Amino acid sequence: MEVGKCGACAGASGGGIRSACLGQCLNLVRASSFRRLSGPGSGLAVSPSPSQLCRRLSLAARPLLPRRSHSSFSPTSLFSSLPRSFCRKRVVSAMDQSSEKSAASGTAATTEVTGAKEAELLQAFYGIPSIDKAWTSSSRRGSGGVDVVVAMSSVNLHANAKRTFISTVYIPDASGNAEDYHWSPFPFELGGALLIVPSPSGTKLLIVRKADPVAKEGAAVIKLEIWGPGQLLKELFVAPSVHGSLYADGWFEGVSWSNDEESIAYVAEEPSPPLPVYGQSLFATGQSSSRSEAESDASSWKGQGDWMEDWGESYTGKRRPMLFVASINSGGVQRVEGIPKDISVGQVVWAPAPPPGEAAQQLIFVGWPSYATNFSTARKLGMKYCYNRPCALYAIEAPTESRDVAQAGVYPMKLTGEVSSAVIPRFSPDGKQLVFLSAKAAVDSGAHCATNSLNAIDWPTDGVVTTDLPMREVVPVVMNPHEDGFPGLYASNIIAQPWLSDGSTLLFTSAWRSMQVILAVNIESGAVTRITPHDTIASWSLLGVQDDAVLAVSSSPASPPCLKLGNNLSDSTNTGLGKEWNWSNINIPSLKFPVKVETALASMTYEVLQVPLEHAEPTNSESGGSKSSIEVIYVSPRIFHSKQPQGAKKSDVPPVIVVLHGGPHSVSQTTYSRPLAFLSALGFSLLHVNYRGSIGYGEEALQSLRGNVGRQDVDDVLLAVEHVISEGLAERQKIGVLGGSHGGFLTSHLIGQAPDAFVTGVLRNPVCNLSSMIGVTDIPDWCYVETFGKDALSAYSDAPSITDLSMFYKASPIAHLSKVKVPTLFLLGAQDRRVPASNGLQYVQALRARGLEVKVIVFPEDMHAIDRPQSEFESFLNIGTWFKRFLLNGGA
């Protein structure tokens, strides 16, 4: 349920883009082709692989506490005849839909009864597909119809991979209620595709693949397939000597079709430097006659070569993203020369075509310097989820077959002046405006995620680009929003074609307190409007725009993702600005859920509660953040909410798991999550706490946490727990806590600072000791920002002083370890570079030395997110059985 992840938080984000036509994609798709649960009380075993045998360490824990909510849902009608969502007093029906990312998958066979039913239930939840992207285009059938290609995914547990498949739907009248629509009979699996990118006209489609799909390690030939309606137009094979892997990471990633659709610009890793070769021929002659001869010598071997810095977590071996242009006609691939070596490239788009015979065609890209200027360090700091890395927009002349840009002495031109951050460039339909988001608040404060601003550059009609093009701020950073008012922009992506038909209204997905919504921004007036329904607290995500029809996905904690079609009901040209929108379901009638999943979802309820802060301890923050309240999302496994009638039995109160998001500048939202729905189905209420510092509540509240971690966030969580107890939603002796990354930092703080408040704790890749993390993490700046607050930028050092290390230790959970009483479960990724596993293991060994029960599972091939399908499955299966043991079975 986390979004906007940053800093020490895990997770990711994607975005939809517009697609090629229905017929083309159908032809294309037709043409293309347990682990074990160990330790006392776990009782689950599943034929482990050799790599899985080395992972477990040990043991168990104690009980937790109940919780409830108000909202009911009928999954059988989710994709057939779903009633309109409703919300009353922030208590919601599960018929409200929203979109959320989920996790996991795994194995099923068990050798003991304990855990077998849970494994079967978890597999059932992971059988529900997610909706990832959708592409829209005007239908070739005419009459104003729209063709939609929907990309969905499910988990292939046996292959330990995600299975991607697409289906198509024809909507004859996209301006109506979409009651008449026609799905293709079956979806089609699209195997081996790294990226799918339609051309602007929808007549061509690019598919990027590895030429050898079996090759998972090392350099591989990249294949670019260009498809037209019904046939493969071109195949381009790119050798490792030209470039490395193509970026499909959602951040550096950039693939853009030229205006004439004859060229494609994209971002790929620079080719790997040659490794030194050693052997007898080298020893005998002092040097081999040629590298090829040396490499072919049976007695030779390759050395390691010089160590080169990469971009950290999830970018191991990724040193420098570079810009390339492929010509569809010639089949050639050219590297864009002239970009300085200390600039990493991403998010490329083609500028509008200049008038014939005048200026050269330009490419626009985001450039990140190798060094972080805001922290005065010469090293690369981790990039994943870190929006506080300085960057700028650049323009450079695009190479052509007839013009060698390198020989012409062309260099990139910086477009954004002194603005410290500029990302996700998009041109308006008329080509006169270049809009972009800025994370200036994050860069200037050091916080890994903060409130965005939206900016626009006036693009020259003659195509002559200069460094002083007029630039203005369209939507500024919101510091302290009015109650229930616009809280600011929090967007990590904008789809490729996000414009309504008026050409000046831009749509994108953004956090809005505990929800995710779709916003419309008029780039001329700066007016911002929420176009998703106000009578629901479900969450929404934008997938595509076709004229004034909007395709979205909606979900909630109690309802899986559902496609929605939105239409503006006003005839005004200012579509999206304060006008009412009508939303219809695009149901998938063939989609069926197992009975056990339908039964569990039908009984789940959820609501958003306000927790007053009048009893909160004062902080040393310069802003203080929100003065009135924080929000929590309360999800119950049955009809049980904050307005329970008097006399309700305490035995009816479900045990509660407090779920804490990472970041800390991230947020929990009312979106669907398979593993969390699984926990609810086991009989637990979930309490998601959006403590001060979470995104979606204005910049003042977000910045209040800097320098106060381990105090302000801890106080907010404890206030939230006391609030649900006072409301009759929880019993004091049945509460557990779960968190990952900074959420794990909070979890370990809570079981130390409030040792009697929780029955047990579960920690995923937690931050336990900042003083040891600082020397091994890819984001040491995070340690300074969250510990030192406003002084972090000037205090930062790659060689922390004794005073600094002492401050880190005092802010860490390990400083309170001597007070911990409860059993704990640790889940650690051995390849985690953000919070290396050694940080959690140090805390584990210290707990064991005190005689406490601790169970540890180490996933050898997982990084910070622990999101490989089998790993996530095992992770959440263990979490479920652990909480059942200590919250439902009294630790037995």
N, C-alpha and C positions, 0 to 999 in steps of 0.2 A: 504494500500500500504506500510505499515511499515514492516520491517524485522529486524532480529538481535536485537530484543528489549531487553532492559536492564534497570536497575535502576528504575526510576520513569515512565517507559514506559510500555504500555500494549500490549498484543498480544502473540503469541506463535508459535511454529514451530514444525513440525513433519518431519518424514522421511520415505521413502519407504524401504521395505526389500524384499528379494526374497521369493517366495512362493512355495507351494506344486503344484502338477500337476493339470491339468485342470479337469480331471475326478474326482479326489478326491474332489476338491472344489465344483464341481457341486453337487455331491452326498451329501456333507456336508450341502450345503446351502438348498438343498431340504429337508434334514432331520431336520434342525434347524428352528427352527421356525423364546380485544383491549382496548385492553385498551382504554383510551381516551386521546385526545389532548385538554388541557384546556387553558384558558386564551384568551384575546382579540385577534382576528385575526386568531386563530388557526382553529376553526370551525370544528374540527373532534371529534367525539365521538364514542366509541365502547364499548358495554357492559362490564364494568370493573369488575374484580374480587374484593372481599373484600380487599385483600392486595393492590390492585391497587388504591383503593379509598383514601388511606392515603398518596398518593405520591406527589400531585402537590402543588406548592406554588403560583406562579403567572406569570405574564404579558409579555410584548412584546418589539420591537426594531425599527430599521431604515435601509435605503438602502445600497447597496454594489456596485461592479464594474465589468466590463466585461473581457472577455479573449478569446483566440483562438488557433488553432493548425493546423497541416498539415498532414493528413493521412485519408484515407477512407477505409471502410471495408464492406464486404458483409457477414453477419452472416448466410445467407441461405446456403452459400457454405462452412461454417466453418468446418463441419464434413463430407462433401461429396466430393468436389473437390476444395480444397483450393490452390490458386496459391502460388508460392514461395514468401517469404517475401523479401522486399527490403528496403534500407535506403539510403537517399541522403542528404548529408550535415546535418546529425543528425536530419533531418525531416523525419518522418516515416509514412508508410502506415499502416493502422489498420490491414492489412493482416499479419503483424508481430504478432506472438503469444507470450504469456508470461504467467507465472504462478503467481497467487496471492491469498492470502487468503482474504476472504471477511467476511461480517458480516451479521447477522440479520434476522429478520422475524417478523411477527406480525399478526394483525387482519385486517379485511376489512370493516365490516359494519360501516357505518357512518350515523349520523343523520342530518348533514348539508352538503350543496353542497361544501363549502370550505374545501379542503383537501381530498375529496372523490376521485377525479381523481388521485391525488398524491399517495394516499394509494393503489389504483388499479395498478398504474405503478410500485410502489415499490414491491408489491407482485409479479408482473410479472418478475422483475429482480431476486427476490429471488427464483423463480421457476427454475432458471438455476442451475444445479448441479455443484459441485466442484469435482475435481479429487484429492483424498487424498493420496492413496498409490497404488502400483501395485507390483505383485510378478511374477517372470518369472521362467520357468523350461523347460528343454528339453521335447519336446512333445513325448508322448507314441506312436504317430502315425509314429515316425521315420522320416527318410529323412531330418534330420537337422532342422525340424520345431521347433517352440517355442510356448508353451502355456502361455498365460498371463491372470492373474486374476486381475481385476481392481476394487479397492474399491472407490466408489463415495459416496457423501452425499448431501442431500438437507435439507431444513428447514421444519419441521413440526410445523407450527405456532400454531395450536390448542392444540397440546401436549406440546408446549414450549420446544421442543427438536430437536435434529438432527436425521434425518433418514439416516441410513447407508445401502447401498445396493451394491452388487457386480455383475459384469458381466464378461464374459470371451471372449477372442478372440484368435483364432488360426492363427498363421503366418507360412505358409508352408516354406518360404525361408526368414529367418531373415537377410541374408547377402545381399539381393537385395534392391529394392526400396519399399518393403512392399506394393506393389499395390494389391497383392493377400492376403487378410486376411478375416477371417470369424468370425463374432460376434455371440454369442448365441442369440436366438430370443428375450429373455426377461431378464432383470436384476432380482435378487432375494434379497429381504430385509433380512438383518441379524440382527435380533432384540436381544437386551440384551447382546451383546458381549462387554466386556471391552477391550479385547486384542485378536488379531489373530496372531499367530506366527508359520510359517511353519518350519519343520525340514530342516537341510542342504541338505538332499537328495531329498526333496520334496515328500516323501512317507508318512509322518505323518504331522498332523496339530494340534496345541494346540489352543483351544478356552477357554478363561477365562470368567466366568459369576458369577454374584451373584446367589446363589441357590434360593433365594427369590427375584425376580426382582422388586417386589413391595416395598420392604424395602429400603427406601432412606436415612434413618437416623439410626445411631447407628451401633452396630456390626452386621455383617451378615455372614452367611456361604458362603465361596467361593467355586465355583465348577470349577475344571480343567477337560476339556473334551479332550481326545486324540482320534483323528480321523485317520483312515487309508483309503485306497481307497474303498469307498462304504460303510463303516460301522464305528460305534463308537467302539473303541478298549477298552477304559477305562474311567471311571468317578471317580475323586478323590474329596471328600468333605472335606474341611478344616474348622474346627470349629474356632470360635473367640478366644478360649483359646489357639490356636496354633499361630495365628497371625491375625492382623487386615486386612484392605483393601490392595489389591495388587496395587502397584504403576503403573499407566498408564499415567503419567504426561509428558513424553517426556524428563525428566531430571534425576531424581532419577531412573526412569523406567529402568528395565533391566530384560530381559527374554532370556535365552540361553539354547539351546539343547546341551547335551553332545555329544562327537564324535561318540559314539555307538548308540545314539538316544534312550537310555534307561532311561535317567535322565534329569530333567529340573531344572536349577537354576533360581531363580527369587527373586525380591525384594518386601517385604511387610512390613507394619507397625507393630511394636512390639505390642503384645497383651495389651489391656488396663488394667491398674492395678485395682484391686477390690476397689469399693467405700465403705466407712464406712456405717454400718447399724445401725440405731437407732430405738428404740421402747420400749414397755412396758416390754418385757422380759428382755431387757438389763437393764432397770432401776430397775427391781425387783431383779435381781440376780447379778448385777454388770457386767456380761458378759453372752452372750448367749452360750448355749452348743455347737453350731456349727453355721457357717455362713449360711448354707442351712436352718437350722431351723429358724434363725433370719429373713432371707429373705422371708420365707414362712409365717411368722407370720403376720396376717392381720393388726396388729397395728404397724408394723415396716415400716420404709422408708429408702431410701438411701440418704446419704449425698453427698456433692460435692467432698470431698477429696482435696488433695494438688493441687495447680495450677502448671502446668508443661509447660515449654517453648516449643513452636513449631517453625516451619520454616517460619511463617509469611504469607504474601499475597498468597492466594489460597492454603495454607497448614494448615489452621486452624485445630487444633487437631492432626496434623501429627508431632509427636515428634522425632521419631527415625526409619528411614528405616533400616530393617535388612535383612539378607541373608538366604534363605531357599533352600533346594534341595528336589524335589519330585521324587520318584522312580516309574516308570511306571509299572514295574513288580509287586512290592509288594503293591503299592498304598500308601505307607507311605510318610510322609513329615517330614524332619529333619531340625532343625535350625542349622545353621553353628555357632558353638561355638568358643570362643576364641577371638572374635573381641571386643576391648575395648568399654565400654559404652559411651564414649564421641565421638565415631566415627559413623557417619551416612553413610550408604552404598548405592551405586547405580551403574548402568551401568555394570553389571556383564557379563563376558564372560568366557567360558571354555578355558583353555590352551590346546595346542596340547597334545594328549595322549602320555605319556612317553613310552619308550621301556618296553616290558613285564618283570615283576619281578624286575624292578629298582625303580625309584623315584615314589612318590605318585602323583595322579592326582591333578592338581592345578586349583583353580578358581582365576580369576583376577577381581578386582573391584576397583572402585573409592571410596575413603574415605574422607569425610569432617569432620574436627573437629567441635565440638559444639561451640567453641569460635573462633573469627576471629583474628588470630595472627597478621595480618597486621595492625589492628586498636587497638590492645592492649585492647580488651574488653572481659569480661567473658560471655557476652550474645550471644544468637543466633541472627544474623542479617538475614533479609529476603533473601530467596534463589531465588525466581522467577525472571528470567531474569538478575540475578546478577552473572556475570562470574568472579567477583573479589573476590570470596570466596576461600581461600587457600584449596588445596586438593592434593591428591597424589594417585598413583597406588599402590595397594597391591596385594600380592599373598597369598593364604591360601589353605591348604589341603582340598580337598572336602571330606565330610563324605560319607561313604558307609554303606551298611547294615551289613557288617561284621566288621567294624572298627568305634569305637566311637571316634571322633576327640577330644571331650572334655576330655575324660579320657586319651587320648594320650598327652595332654598338648600342643596342637598345637596353635600357634599364628600367626597373619598375618605378612608378611614380606614386608617392604616398598621397592618398586622397583625404585622410581624416585628421591632418594637422596634429594638434596637441591633445586630441581626444585619446585617452589612454586605453580604450577598448572599443573595438568595432567588429561585430560578427554577423553572420547570416545575411549577406547582401541579397536584395531582391529588387528588380526593376519593375516599375509600374507598367501597365499594359501599353501606354503610349510612349514609353521609353524616356519620359522627361524627368522622372524621379528615381533616384537610387536610395532605397530605405535600408536601414540596418539597425540591429539592436546593439546597445552598448552596456557592458557590465562595468562601467566606470566606477560605480559605487563599490564593487568588489575589489577592483584593482587598487583603488585609492585607500581603502580601509584594510585590505589584506584578507578579509573574510572570503572564504572559498566560493560562496554563492551569495548574492545580494539582489536587491531590486534593480531591474533593468530600466533603461530609458529607450525610447524609439526616436531615431533621427532620420533626416532626409537630406540628400544632396541634389541640387538642381543639375541635371545632366545636360551638357551642351548639345543642341540640335545638330550642329555641324560636326560633331564627333571629335573636336579638338579638345584634348584633356589637359588640364593644368592642375597645379597643386593648390590653387586657391579657389576652387569651385564653391559657390554659395552653399552653406550648410546650416541647418536649423534643427532645433530639438522639437519633435512633434509631441511626444508624451514624456514629461519629466519623471524623475524618481519621486514616488509618494512617500513622504516621511511618516506622517501620522494620520491614517485614513479616518474618515468619519465612520461612526457605527453603521455596519452593513453597507458602507459605500465602497467604491473602487479602491482596492488595497495596493495597487501598483502592478507593474508588469513582471511576470515570472515565467519566461518562455525559454525553452532550450532548443526549439526548432520552429521553423516556418516552412510549410509545404512549398513545393516548387512553384505552383500557380495558385496563390491565395486570394485573388482579387474578385470582388463582385463586379457586375456588369457596368457599374458607374465609373470604373477605372480608378477610383480614389478611396475605396473602402477595402481595407486589408483585414483578413481574418487570421487568427491563430489561437492556439490552446495556451491557457495560462492558469496558474494556481490562484484560487480565490478562497483564502482561509482554508478550511478543511475540505474544500471541494476543488475540482478541476473543471474549468468552464471554457467556452469559446467566446472570444472577444472580437468585436468589430471596431476598427479604428479608422476614422476619416483623416487621411494624411494632410488634408488642407486645413481643417479646423482643429484637429487634435482631439475631437470628441471620441470618447470611449464608451461602448455599450456592450453589455453582456447579452448575447443573443440566445443562449440556452435558457430553458425554462426557469422561472423564479419560484415555481411551486414545487420544486424538488431539491433534495440535497444529495442526489446521485451525482456522479462525475461524468464528464464528456470530453471527447478528444476529436479534433478535426481531422478528416481523412482526405476530402477533396471538395472542389468547388466547380460547378458547371453553370455558367451564366449566373443566375441568382438562386440556383438550387445548391444546397449544402449537404454533403454526406459526412456523417459523424458516427462515432461509436459511443455507446453509453453503458455504464455498469454501476453496480453498487456492491457493498460487502455481501449482500444476500442475493445478487442477481448477476449471472455471467454476462459478458459483452453482447450487445445487441446493436445491429445497424439501424441508423436513423436517417431520415431525409427531412431537411428543413427548408421551408419556403417563407419568404417575406410576404406578409399580407398587405403591404402598402404599395400603392402605385408610384410613390415618390421615388425620384432618382437617388435620393440619399438613403439607399437601402442599408439596413443595419443600424441606423442611428435612431434609437429610441422607438423603433417600430416593432410591432408584435410579429413574432415568428410562429409558424405552425410546424409541429414535428410529427412525423409518422414513422411507424415501424416498418422496416423491410425484413420481414420474418423469413427464417430458413425452416420451412416446414418439415424437412427430412431430418433435422437434427434432434436426436433423442438422448435423454440422460438416463443413467441407471436409476432404478426406483429408489435406492438408498440415497442417492444424491438429490433427487427430486424431493424426497421426504425431508431431508435435512434442510435444504434451501427454503422449502415452503414454511418452515417454522421459525427461521431466523428473522430477527428484527434489528434495527439500528437507529440511532439518533445522535445528533450533535448537541452536546451540553456545554453550557457556559459555567466555568469555575471561577468564582469571585477571587480577587487577589488582595482583599483588604487585610488578610492575615499574613501576606507574604513578607519575608524579611527584606529590609532595604538593601540595595546593592550599591557598589561603588561605580556603577556605570554612569557615564556622562549623560545618557539619555533616559535611563530608567525603563524604557520600553513601555509596553502596554500598562496603563495604570488601573484598569478596571477588571479584566478577566482574561482567561485563556480558554481555548476550546479543547474538548476531548470528543472522540468518537466512541460511542458505547455500542458494541455489537453483542447480541444475546442469542443463544441457541434456540430460544423459544420466546413466545409472546410474553415479554417481561420488560417493563420500561420504567422510566422515572416517575410516571403518574400511577403507580400501582395503587389499587384501593387499600384503604386501611384494613388491617387485620390479615394481610397476606402472610402466609407462613414463611418463617425463615428457612425452612427446609426446601422451599421452592427457589431460593436464591442460588443461582449457579456459581461455582468457583470462578474466580476472575484471573485472567492473565493480563498484566500490564505490558503493552507492546510499545517499545520506544524506538523511534526512527533514528537514523544516523545523521551524519553531516558535520556539526549539528544543524547547519543551515539548510535543512531539507524540510519535508513535511509529510505527515500521514494524511491520506485523503480517503474519501468515501468511494473507493474503487474496489473492484473485485480482485481477490487474490486466491488462487487455488489452495496453497498451503494454509492460509489463515482461515479459509472456509472449512477446511479439514479440521482445524483445531476447534472451531465452533461446533462442527458436527459431532465431535467427541464429547460435547457437553459443557464447554467452557464459554464464558463471556470474555470478550476482548475489550480492553480499555486502551485506546490509542491516545497518547497525550501529546498535544502540540504545544510544548513548553515555549516560553519566550526565547527567541532566537530562531524559531522556525520561519520559513519563507511563507509568503501569502498574507502577511499581517502588517505590512508597511516596514519601511527601513529602520525606523526608530526602535521598534520592538526587536527586530533582527539584530541590530548592532548592540543592543543592551547586554547580550550574552558574552561578547568578547571580553576576556579578562575575568569572567565570573563562572566559568565552567566548573562543575563539581560543587557549586553552591546554588546559584540561581536556578539552574535546570533541575537540580535535586529537590529544591524547595517546591518548585512548580509541580513535580510529579507527586510528591507527598501530599500537597494540597489537593490534587486531583483524586488521589486515593481516599483521602478523608471525605471529600465531597460525595463520592459514590457510596461510601459507607453510610454517611448521614442521610442519603436519599433512599437507603434501603436496597441499593443495587449490588452490594457486596457485603460479605461477612469478614470480620477482621482476621480470622484464623484460616481463611481460604483464599489467599492472594499470592500469586507468583509473579515473576517479572522476566521478560524476554527482550533482548536487544542485541543489535549487531553494530560493529564499528563504534561510532560515538554512542549509539544505543547500548552497546556492550560496556563502554566506559561508564555510562549512567547506571547500568545494572550493577556493576561491581561497586560503584560508589554507594548505591542504595542499600545493598546487603551489608555494607560496612558501616555507613552512617546511621542507618535505621535497621539494626539487626533483628528487631522483633516485628517489623512491618510485613515481612514476606516469608513464605514457607520455603521457597526455593528460587534459584535463579538459573537462567539459561543464557549463555553468552556465545555469540558468533563473532569470531575474529575481533575480540574486544581490545580497546586501548586500556591497559592496566597500569603502565608505568611510563609516563612521558619522559622521564630522565634517561631511560634506556632506549625508548623509541626514537628519540631525536637523532641518534647517530646512525640509524639503519633504515628509516622510512624514506620514501621518495618525496614526502612533503614535510620536511622539517619546519617550513614556514608555518604550517598549521599549528604545530606545537607552540610556537611563539605567539601567534595571533590569539589563540584561545586562552593562553595563560597570561600574556602581558597586556592584552587589549590594545588600546590606542597607541601604546608605546612600542608595539611589536615591530613596525617597519624600521624604526631606528635601532631597536635592540637586537635585531636578527644577526646571527653569526653562524658561520659554518663550523666554528670551534667554540661551543658554549662555555662560558666561564663557570666556576664553581658556584657563584651566586645564582646564575641562570639555572643550573642543574638542580640546585636546592629548591628554587621556585617551581620547577617542573615536578619534582617529587612531591611537594606539598599539595599540588593541584591534582595529584594522581590518586586513583582508588587504592593503590598499594599502601598509601599512608594510613588507611583505615582497616587494613587487613586483619589486625589483631582482634577486631570486634566482630568479625564475620562468624555466624553460627550455623548457617544453613548449608545443605548439600547443593552442589552446583554441577551443571553440564556445560562443557566447553566443546565448541565445534570450530576447528581451525583449518585454514587452507595453507598447505606447505609452500605454495608458490606466491603467497601474499607479499607484495612489496610495499603496500600502504601501511599495514599494521602487521609486521612479520610475526609468524607464529611464536617466535621466541618470547614475545611480549606476554602472550597469554600463558605460555608454559612456565615462565618465571612465577607468575601468580599462582598457577596450579600447584607447583612444587611447594610453594610457601603454605598454601592451604593444607596440603597433605601432611606437611611437617607438623601442622597443628592438630592432626588426627581427624580432619574433616573429610566427609565423603565427597569425592570428585570423580566424575566420569569425563573422559576426553576422547574425542574422535578426531583424528588428523586425516585430511583428504590430500594425498600426495600430489595430485596434479591440479588442484584448485587454487585460484587466486582469491582476492579479497571478498568477492561476492558469493563464493561457494555456489555457483550456478550451473555447473555441469549437471545434466539431467539426473544421472544416478546419484550424484553427490547431494543434490538438493532433496531428492526423494529420501535418501537415508537420513539426511539432516532432520527433515521435518517429521519423519516417522519416529526418530529418537525423541524429538521434542514432544510429540504427542504422547508417547508411552511414558516419558519421564514425568510430564505433568499429570497424567492419569495416576501414576504411582503415588505422587506426593499430594495431589489436590483431591483426588477422588478415593484413593485407597489407603490414605494415612501413612504412606511410605512403605507399605508392605510389598 
